[in-house]
Amino acid sequence: MAILSFIDRVVGGPQAPIDVEADAIIRAFFKRYPDAAYRMTKLAMSLSEQVEKEPARARPRGWLAGLIEGRSGAG
């Protein structure tokens, strides 16, 4: 349930346009290494939990903050 909740938070709301070239690279990578999607999701969840525990001044900015807070196109 935690994974589903995290993914819903990340992909929900307004989305920035997809970089087609980057998307193709990512899809090819995940096709070659199928377990990478799981591992990257768990890493992102772990980073998100760490950021939520940190004081506001230590929070990341830009695209990483957008990912962790469930927004796209932050920056």
Biopython code that builds the backbone (N, CA, C, O; Angstrom):
import numpy as np
from Bio.PDB.StructureBuilder import StructureBuilder

atoms = [
    (1, "MET", "N", (0.818, -1.193, 0.000)),
    (1, "MET", "CA", (0.000, 0.000, 0.000)),
    (1, "MET", "C", (0.862, 1.259, 0.000)),
    (1, "MET", "O", (0.496, 2.264, -0.609)),
    (2, "ALA", "N", (2.012, 1.206, 0.684)),
    (2, "ALA", "CA", (2.885, 2.374, 0.743)),
    (2, "ALA", "C", (3.410, 2.728, -0.641)),
    (2, "ALA", "O", (3.514, 3.905, -0.986)),
    (3, "ILE", "N", (3.741, 1.715, -1.432)),
    (3, "ILE", "CA", (4.238, 1.962, -2.786)),
    (3, "ILE", "C", (3.142, 2.597, -3.633)),
    (3, "ILE", "O", (3.400, 3.564, -4.349)),
    (4, "LEU", "N", (1.926, 2.069, -3.564)),
    (4, "LEU", "CA", (0.821, 2.635, -4.346)),
    (4, "LEU", "C", (0.543, 4.081, -3.939)),
    (4, "LEU", "O", (0.315, 4.934, -4.796)),
    (5, "SER", "N", (0.562, 4.354, -2.657)),
    (5, "SER", "CA", (0.329, 5.705, -2.166)),
    (5, "SER", "C", (1.417, 6.655, -2.660)),
    (5, "SER", "O", (1.124, 7.770, -3.092)),
    (6, "PHE", "N", (2.668, 6.213, -2.596)),
    (6, "PHE", "CA", (3.780, 7.043, -3.049)),
    (6, "PHE", "C", (3.660, 7.341, -4.541)),
    (6, "PHE", "O", (3.814, 8.489, -4.959)),
    (7, "ILE", "N", (3.386, 6.318, -5.342)),
    (7, "ILE", "CA", (3.278, 6.511, -6.788)),
    (7, "ILE", "C", (2.106, 7.432, -7.112)),
    (7, "ILE", "O", (2.232, 8.299, -7.977)),
    (8, "ASP", "N", (0.982, 7.264, -6.442)),
    (8, "ASP", "CA", (-0.158, 8.164, -6.653)),
    (8, "ASP", "C", (0.230, 9.615, -6.359)),
    (8, "ASP", "O", (-0.155, 10.528, -7.090)),
    (9, "ARG", "N", (0.993, 9.816, -5.288)),
    (9, "ARG", "CA", (1.419, 11.169, -4.917)),
    (9, "ARG", "C", (2.361, 11.753, -5.969)),
    (9, "ARG", "O", (2.264, 12.935, -6.298)),
    (10, "VAL", "N", (3.268, 10.938, -6.495)),
    (10, "VAL", "CA", (4.253, 11.411, -7.466)),
    (10, "VAL", "C", (3.606, 11.734, -8.808)),
    (10, "VAL", "O", (3.945, 12.744, -9.424)),
    (11, "VAL", "N", (2.688, 10.902, -9.268)),
    (11, "VAL", "CA", (2.111, 11.109, -10.602)),
    (11, "VAL", "C", (0.816, 11.912, -10.586)),
    (11, "VAL", "O", (0.304, 12.272, -11.646)),
    (12, "GLY", "N", (0.285, 12.196, -9.420)),
    (12, "GLY", "CA", (-0.954, 12.951, -9.335)),
    (12, "GLY", "C", (-0.736, 14.427, -9.596)),
    (12, "GLY", "O", (0.377, 14.937, -9.470)),
    (13, "GLY", "N", (-1.790, 15.092, -9.953)),
    (13, "GLY", "CA", (-1.733, 16.533, -10.170)),
    (13, "GLY", "C", (-1.161, 16.913, -11.518)),
    (13, "GLY", "O", (-0.952, 16.059, -12.379)),
    (14, "PRO", "N", (-0.909, 18.202, -11.696)),
    (14, "PRO", "CA", (-0.387, 18.689, -12.983)),
    (14, "PRO", "C", (0.981, 18.074, -13.278)),
    (14, "PRO", "O", (1.807, 17.891, -12.384)),
    (15, "GLN", "N", (1.192, 17.768, -14.528)),
    (15, "GLN", "CA", (2.446, 17.127, -14.936)),
    (15, "GLN", "C", (3.172, 17.986, -15.966)),
    (15, "GLN", "O", (2.555, 18.576, -16.853)),
    (16, "ALA", "N", (4.471, 18.042, -15.832)),
    (16, "ALA", "CA", (5.304, 18.718, -16.827)),
    (16, "ALA", "C", (5.356, 17.844, -18.078)),
    (16, "ALA", "O", (5.163, 16.631, -17.995)),
    (17, "PRO", "N", (5.613, 18.448, -19.225)),
    (17, "PRO", "CA", (5.751, 17.642, -20.444)),
    (17, "PRO", "C", (6.895, 16.635, -20.298)),
    (17, "PRO", "O", (7.896, 16.898, -19.633)),
    (18, "ILE", "N", (6.721, 15.499, -20.926)),
    (18, "ILE", "CA", (7.741, 14.450, -20.858)),
    (18, "ILE", "C", (8.823, 14.730, -21.885)),
    (18, "ILE", "O", (8.536, 15.033, -23.043)),
    (19, "ASP", "N", (10.064, 14.626, -21.448)),
    (19, "ASP", "CA", (11.218, 14.705, -22.343)),
    (19, "ASP", "C", (11.273, 13.368, -23.077)),
    (19, "ASP", "O", (11.621, 12.347, -22.483)),
    (20, "VAL", "N", (10.939, 13.369, -24.337)),
    (20, "VAL", "CA", (10.793, 12.128, -25.111)),
    (20, "VAL", "C", (12.090, 11.336, -25.158)),
    (20, "VAL", "O", (12.070, 10.111, -25.036)),
    (21, "GLU", "N", (13.212, 12.014, -25.331)),
    (21, "GLU", "CA", (14.502, 11.323, -25.399)),
    (21, "GLU", "C", (14.845, 10.673, -24.059)),
    (21, "GLU", "O", (15.273, 9.519, -24.017)),
    (22, "ALA", "N", (14.658, 11.406, -22.973)),
    (22, "ALA", "CA", (14.924, 10.858, -21.646)),
    (22, "ALA", "C", (13.989, 9.697, -21.348)),
    (22, "ALA", "O", (14.408, 8.685, -20.787)),
    (23, "ASP", "N", (12.723, 9.840, -21.722)),
    (23, "ASP", "CA", (11.746, 8.777, -21.505)),
    (23, "ASP", "C", (12.158, 7.502, -22.237)),
    (23, "ASP", "O", (12.037, 6.407, -21.688)),
    (24, "ALA", "N", (12.639, 7.634, -23.458)),
    (24, "ALA", "CA", (13.078, 6.466, -24.237)),
    (24, "ALA", "C", (14.270, 5.778, -23.572)),
    (24, "ALA", "O", (14.346, 4.550, -23.535)),
    (25, "ILE", "N", (15.191, 6.573, -23.053)),
    (25, "ILE", "CA", (16.359, 6.004, -22.360)),
    (25, "ILE", "C", (15.921, 5.256, -21.111)),
    (25, "ILE", "O", (16.378, 4.142, -20.855)),
    (26, "ILE", "N", (15.036, 5.868, -20.334)),
    (26, "ILE", "CA", (14.558, 5.243, -19.099)),
    (26, "ILE", "C", (13.809, 3.948, -19.406)),
    (26, "ILE", "O", (14.034, 2.931, -18.750)),
    (27, "ARG", "N", (12.920, 3.981, -20.402)),
    (27, "ARG", "CA", (12.168, 2.777, -20.766)),
    (27, "ARG", "C", (13.093, 1.658, -21.231)),
    (27, "ARG", "O", (12.880, 0.498, -20.879)),
    (28, "ALA", "N", (14.114, 1.987, -22.015)),
    (28, "ALA", "CA", (15.073, 0.979, -22.472)),
    (28, "ALA", "C", (15.840, 0.391, -21.290)),
    (28, "ALA", "O", (16.092, -0.813, -21.238)),
    (29, "PHE", "N", (16.205, 1.247, -20.347)),
    (29, "PHE", "CA", (16.923, 0.786, -19.164)),
    (29, "PHE", "C", (16.064, -0.167, -18.347)),
    (29, "PHE", "O", (16.529, -1.227, -17.930)),
    (30, "PHE", "N", (14.798, 0.216, -18.118)),
    (30, "PHE", "CA", (13.910, -0.640, -17.335)),
    (30, "PHE", "C", (13.603, -1.940, -18.062)),
    (30, "PHE", "O", (13.385, -2.968, -17.420)),
    (31, "LYS", "N", (13.581, -1.912, -19.377)),
    (31, "LYS", "CA", (13.364, -3.143, -20.139)),
    (31, "LYS", "C", (14.569, -4.077, -19.981)),
    (31, "LYS", "O", (14.421, -5.293, -19.854)),
    (32, "ARG", "N", (15.757, -3.481, -19.991)),
    (32, "ARG", "CA", (16.982, -4.280, -19.851)),
    (32, "ARG", "C", (17.155, -4.783, -18.413)),
    (32, "ARG", "O", (17.625, -5.899, -18.188)),
    (33, "TYR", "N", (16.769, -3.950, -17.449)),
    (33, "TYR", "CA", (16.907, -4.290, -16.023)),
    (33, "TYR", "C", (15.536, -4.166, -15.358)),
    (33, "TYR", "O", (15.250, -3.146, -14.730)),
    (34, "PRO", "N", (14.690, -5.179, -15.485)),
    (34, "PRO", "CA", (13.307, -5.077, -14.991)),
    (34, "PRO", "C", (13.183, -4.757, -13.500)),
    (34, "PRO", "O", (12.207, -4.127, -13.093)),
    (35, "ASP", "N", (14.137, -5.171, -12.688)),
    (35, "ASP", "CA", (14.032, -4.897, -11.257)),
    (35, "ASP", "C", (14.428, -3.461, -10.905)),
    (35, "ASP", "O", (14.278, -3.049, -9.755)),
    (36, "ALA", "N", (14.927, -2.702, -11.866)),
    (36, "ALA", "CA", (15.350, -1.331, -11.605)),
    (36, "ALA", "C", (14.170, -0.446, -11.189)),
    (36, "ALA", "O", (14.338, 0.434, -10.345)),
    (37, "ALA", "N", (13.003, -0.658, -11.754)),
    (37, "ALA", "CA", (11.840, 0.166, -11.391)),
    (37, "ALA", "C", (11.522, 0.003, -9.905)),
    (37, "ALA", "O", (11.256, 0.986, -9.213)),
    (38, "TYR", "N", (11.549, -1.224, -9.421)),
    (38, "TYR", "CA", (11.302, -1.475, -7.997)),
    (38, "TYR", "C", (12.370, -0.799, -7.147)),
    (38, "TYR", "O", (12.060, -0.104, -6.179)),
    (39, "ARG", "N", (13.632, -1.009, -7.519)),
    (39, "ARG", "CA", (14.729, -0.458, -6.723)),
    (39, "ARG", "C", (14.715, 1.071, -6.711)),
    (39, "ARG", "O", (14.974, 1.686, -5.676)),
    (40, "MET", "N", (14.420, 1.672, -7.837)),
    (40, "MET", "CA", (14.379, 3.130, -7.903)),
    (40, "MET", "C", (13.185, 3.684, -7.123)),
    (40, "MET", "O", (13.292, 4.733, -6.487)),
    (41, "THR", "N", (12.063, 2.991, -7.169)),
    (41, "THR", "CA", (10.900, 3.424, -6.399)),
    (41, "THR", "C", (11.204, 3.365, -4.905)),
    (41, "THR", "O", (10.879, 4.296, -4.168)),
    (42, "LYS", "N", (11.816, 2.294, -4.461)),
    (42, "LYS", "CA", (12.163, 2.169, -3.044)),
    (42, "LYS", "C", (13.170, 3.244, -2.641)),
    (42, "LYS", "O", (13.072, 3.797, -1.546)),
    (43, "LEU", "N", (14.134, 3.546, -3.507)),
    (43, "LEU", "CA", (15.092, 4.613, -3.225)),
    (43, "LEU", "C", (14.379, 5.955, -3.112)),
    (43, "LEU", "O", (14.635, 6.718, -2.180)),
    (44, "ALA", "N", (13.493, 6.245, -4.049)),
    (44, "ALA", "CA", (12.751, 7.508, -4.016)),
    (44, "ALA", "C", (11.901, 7.600, -2.757)),
    (44, "ALA", "O", (11.808, 8.667, -2.149)),
    (45, "MET", "N", (11.283, 6.501, -2.361)),
    (45, "MET", "CA", (10.473, 6.503, -1.142)),
    (45, "MET", "C", (11.345, 6.787, 0.077)),
    (45, "MET", "O", (10.957, 7.549, 0.962)),
    (46, "SER", "N", (12.515, 6.176, 0.115)),
    (46, "SER", "CA", (13.437, 6.384, 1.225)),
    (46, "SER", "C", (13.898, 7.837, 1.289)),
    (46, "SER", "O", (13.937, 8.432, 2.366)),
    (47, "LEU", "N", (14.245, 8.405, 0.137)),
    (47, "LEU", "CA", (14.654, 9.809, 0.091)),
    (47, "LEU", "C", (13.513, 10.718, 0.529)),
    (47, "LEU", "O", (13.731, 11.699, 1.239)),
    (48, "SER", "N", (12.303, 10.394, 0.106)),
    (48, "SER", "CA", (11.138, 11.180, 0.474)),
    (48, "SER", "C", (10.937, 11.170, 1.987)),
    (48, "SER", "O", (10.657, 12.205, 2.592)),
    (49, "GLU", "N", (11.080, 10.003, 2.585)),
    (49, "GLU", "CA", (10.923, 9.891, 4.042)),
    (49, "GLU", "C", (11.992, 10.695, 4.764)),
    (49, "GLU", "O", (11.705, 11.347, 5.769)),
    (50, "GLN", "N", (13.235, 10.657, 4.259)),
    (50, "GLN", "CA", (14.316, 11.415, 4.884)),
    (50, "GLN", "C", (14.047, 12.910, 4.806)),
    (50, "GLN", "O", (14.259, 13.633, 5.780)),
    (51, "VAL", "N", (13.582, 13.374, 3.652)),
    (51, "VAL", "CA", (13.306, 14.799, 3.473)),
    (51, "VAL", "C", (12.192, 15.250, 4.398)),
    (51, "VAL", "O", (12.258, 16.343, 4.960)),
    (52, "GLU", "N", (11.171, 14.424, 4.564)),
    (52, "GLU", "CA", (10.056, 14.783, 5.434)),
    (52, "GLU", "C", (10.508, 14.934, 6.886)),
    (52, "GLU", "O", (9.897, 15.683, 7.648)),
    (53, "LYS", "N", (11.563, 14.236, 7.272)),
    (53, "LYS", "CA", (12.076, 14.307, 8.637)),
    (53, "LYS", "C", (13.040, 15.470, 8.840)),
    (53, "LYS", "O", (13.288, 15.877, 9.975)),
    (54, "GLU", "N", (13.585, 16.008, 7.750)),
    (54, "GLU", "CA", (14.570, 17.084, 7.825)),
    (54, "GLU", "C", (13.885, 18.425, 8.059)),
    (54, "GLU", "O", (12.730, 18.615, 7.678)),
    (55, "PRO", "N", (14.598, 19.347, 8.686)),
    (55, "PRO", "CA", (14.045, 20.701, 8.809)),
    (55, "PRO", "C", (13.916, 21.342, 7.423)),
    (55, "PRO", "O", (14.598, 20.943, 6.480)),
    (56, "ALA", "N", (13.038, 22.335, 7.314)),
    (56, "ALA", "CA", (12.755, 22.967, 6.023)),
    (56, "ALA", "C", (14.013, 23.488, 5.347)),
    (56, "ALA", "O", (14.103, 23.417, 4.122)),
    (57, "ARG", "N", (14.981, 24.004, 6.076)),
    (57, "ARG", "CA", (16.177, 24.570, 5.462)),
    (57, "ARG", "C", (17.037, 23.512, 4.780)),
    (57, "ARG", "O", (17.849, 23.847, 3.917)),
    (58, "ALA", "N", (16.876, 22.244, 5.150)),
    (58, "ALA", "CA", (17.689, 21.177, 4.562)),
    (58, "ALA", "C", (16.975, 20.496, 3.399)),
    (58, "ALA", "O", (17.521, 19.568, 2.801)),
    (59, "ARG", "N", (15.785, 20.933, 3.076)),
    (59, "ARG", "CA", (15.020, 20.280, 2.008)),
    (59, "ARG", "C", (15.610, 20.594, 0.646)),
    (59, "ARG", "O", (16.104, 21.697, 0.412)),
    (60, "PRO", "N", (15.556, 19.617, -0.254)),
    (60, "PRO", "CA", (16.072, 19.863, -1.605)),
    (60, "PRO", "C", (15.182, 20.838, -2.358)),
    (60, "PRO", "O", (14.009, 21.017, -2.029)),
    (61, "ARG", "N", (15.756, 21.458, -3.366)),
    (61, "ARG", "CA", (15.017, 22.392, -4.208)),
    (61, "ARG", "C", (14.995, 21.857, -5.627)),
    (61, "ARG", "O", (15.714, 20.913, -5.953)),
    (62, "GLY", "N", (14.180, 22.452, -6.459)),
    (62, "GLY", "CA", (14.161, 22.105, -7.874)),
    (62, "GLY", "C", (13.431, 20.807, -8.148)),
    (62, "GLY", "O", (12.449, 20.481, -7.481)),
    (63, "TRP", "N", (13.912, 20.073, -9.128)),
    (63, "TRP", "CA", (13.203, 18.882, -9.602)),
    (63, "TRP", "C", (13.096, 17.812, -8.525)),
    (63, "TRP", "O", (12.088, 17.109, -8.463)),
    (64, "LEU", "N", (14.122, 17.667, -7.665)),
    (64, "LEU", "CA", (14.069, 16.640, -6.624)),
    (64, "LEU", "C", (12.960, 16.966, -5.631)),
    (64, "LEU", "O", (12.213, 16.080, -5.215)),
    (65, "ALA", "N", (12.856, 18.226, -5.256)),
    (65, "ALA", "CA", (11.786, 18.619, -4.342)),
    (65, "ALA", "C", (10.429, 18.357, -4.974)),
    (65, "ALA", "O", (9.508, 17.889, -4.306)),
    (66, "GLY", "N", (10.305, 18.660, -6.265)),
    (66, "GLY", "CA", (9.055, 18.415, -6.962)),
    (66, "GLY", "C", (8.695, 16.953, -6.973)),
    (66, "GLY", "O", (7.531, 16.599, -6.787)),
    (67, "LEU", "N", (9.677, 16.095, -7.189)),
    (67, "LEU", "CA", (9.439, 14.647, -7.198)),
    (67, "LEU", "C", (8.974, 14.182, -5.830)),
    (67, "LEU", "O", (7.992, 13.449, -5.710)),
    (68, "ILE", "N", (9.683, 14.613, -4.811)),
    (68, "ILE", "CA", (9.386, 14.165, -3.462)),
    (68, "ILE", "C", (8.043, 14.696, -2.980)),
    (68, "ILE", "O", (7.324, 14.003, -2.259)),
    (69, "GLU", "N", (7.701, 15.912, -3.371)),
    (69, "GLU", "CA", (6.439, 16.507, -2.939)),
    (69, "GLU", "C", (5.288, 16.157, -3.866)),
    (69, "GLU", "O", (4.158, 16.587, -3.637)),
    (70, "GLY", "N", (5.561, 15.373, -4.921)),
    (70, "GLY", "CA", (4.500, 14.937, -5.813)),
    (70, "GLY", "C", (4.138, 15.934, -6.869)),
    (70, "GLY", "O", (3.018, 15.917, -7.379)),
    (71, "ARG", "N", (5.071, 16.819, -7.217)),
    (71, "ARG", "CA", (4.831, 17.797, -8.273)),
    (71, "ARG", "C", (5.803, 17.526, -9.395)),
    (71, "ARG", "O", (6.868, 16.950, -9.172)),
    (72, "SER", "N", (5.453, 17.928, -10.584)),
    (72, "SER", "CA", (6.353, 17.875, -11.726)),
    (72, "SER", "C", (6.600, 19.283, -12.215)),
    (72, "SER", "O", (5.769, 20.177, -12.052)),
    (73, "GLY", "N", (7.755, 19.458, -12.814)),
    (73, "GLY", "CA", (8.071, 20.753, -13.387)),
    (73, "GLY", "C", (8.536, 21.765, -12.367)),
    (73, "GLY", "O", (8.593, 22.957, -12.671)),
    (74, "ALA", "N", (8.872, 21.324, -11.154)),
    (74, "ALA", "CA", (9.385, 22.258, -10.154)),
    (74, "ALA", "C", (10.779, 22.680, -10.569)),
    (74, "ALA", "O", (11.501, 21.904, -11.195)),
    (75, "GLY", "N", (11.159, 23.881, -10.234)),
    (75, "GLY", "CA", (12.515, 24.249, -10.558)),
    (75, "GLY", "C", (12.605, 25.655, -10.744)),
    (75, "GLY", "O", (13.685, 26.172, -11.029)),
]
sb = StructureBuilder()
sb.init_structure("model")
sb.init_model(0)
sb.init_chain("A")
sb.init_seg("    ")
for serial, (resi, resn, name, xyz) in enumerate(atoms, 1):
    if name == "N":
        sb.init_residue(resn, " ", resi, " ")
    sb.init_atom(name, np.array(xyz, "f"), 0.0, 1.0, " ", f" {name:<3s}", serial, name[0])
structure = sb.get_structure()
